[in-house]
Amino acid sequence: MVKEKVMEINRYSDFLTQKPRGFLIVGLGASAGGIQALRQFFEHVPEDSHMAYVVILHLSPDHDSKLAQVLQAVTTIPVTKVTEKVKIEPDHIYVVPPISI
């Protein structure tokens, strides 16, 4: 039983330490009150995480969000405000502005 548990833990550990074949896309959502948490999060994300980050704020479409500039001020990872279709690449942050439907 103990040996089986150790083998199971090793299998998960091996998975977590291997780099993915492609890259991961991390989705983050917040309301306007979550901007400080997003700043703190991206202050600690390494610039070579091999992940792409898509950030969506829950705001009125009439509100002109400055989130892309706010995040760029705290990280060296390129931050893009998405205004059209883009190719998602690792080690980038994509800020999706609110839209009206």
ChimeraX attribute file (.defattr): number of C-alpha atoms within 10 A of each C-alpha:
attribute: neighborCount
match mode: 1-to-1
recipient: residues
	/A:1	6
	/A:2	7
	/A:3	8
	/A:4	9
	/A:5	10
	/A:6	10
	/A:7	12
	/A:8	12
	/A:9	12
	/A:10	12
	/A:11	11
	/A:12	10
	/A:13	11
	/A:14	11
	/A:15	11
	/A:16	10
	/A:17	8
	/A:18	8
	/A:19	11
	/A:20	11
	/A:21	6
	/A:22	9
	/A:23	14
	/A:24	16
	/A:25	17
	/A:26	11
	/A:27	12
	/A:28	12
	/A:29	14
	/A:30	14
	/A:31	10
	/A:32	13
	/A:33	10
	/A:34	12
	/A:35	16
	/A:36	11
	/A:37	11
	/A:38	17
	/A:39	17
	/A:40	13
	/A:41	13
	/A:42	18
	/A:43	17
	/A:44	10
	/A:45	14
	/A:46	13
	/A:47	16
	/A:48	10
	/A:49	13
	/A:50	17
	/A:51	21
	/A:52	19
	/A:53	21
	/A:54	20
	/A:55	20
	/A:56	17
	/A:57	19
	/A:58	14
	/A:59	15
	/A:60	13
	/A:61	12
	/A:62	9
	/A:63	10
	/A:64	10
	/A:65	18
	/A:66	11
	/A:67	22
	/A:68	19
	/A:69	13
	/A:70	15
	/A:71	24
	/A:72	17
	/A:73	13
	/A:74	14
	/A:75	19
	/A:76	15
	/A:77	21
	/A:78	13
	/A:79	21
	/A:80	18
	/A:81	17
	/A:82	15
	/A:83	9
	/A:84	7
	/A:85	6
	/A:86	9
	/A:87	5
	/A:88	14
	/A:89	15
	/A:90	17
	/A:91	21
	/A:92	21
	/A:93	27
	/A:94	20
	/A:95	23
	/A:96	19
	/A:97	21
	/A:98	16
	/A:99	11
	/A:100	6
	/A:101	4
